Amino acid sequence: MKLDQIRSIAKSRGINPSRFSKTELIKSIQTSEGNFSCFATAYNGECDQTGCSWRENCFETARRGAPS
């Protein structure tokens, strides 16, 4: 998802998007949705949050930034 789309979602949830990086912004949105703010932390490709809107993008981002 493009950053502009994420910013739009944040604004609709009352979050000021100019204060956050993409990852921080998504985590803030997750919290506002009542979910864990865990975006990009599924380094092992496992997550029990099956209803999360960010699930697929989360796995991709976590793989790119996985700790060595």
PEGICOR-V751335 format. One record per run of one state. SS is the DSSP state (hx for helix, st for strand, lp for the rest). FROM is the first residue (numbers start at 1). TO is the last residue. Records with the same first field share a line. If there is no record, write none. Layout:
SS->FROM-TO ; FROM-TO
This chain:
lp->1-2 ; 13-16 ; 20-21 ; 33-54 ; 65-68
hx->3-12 ; 17-19 ; 22-32 ; 55-64
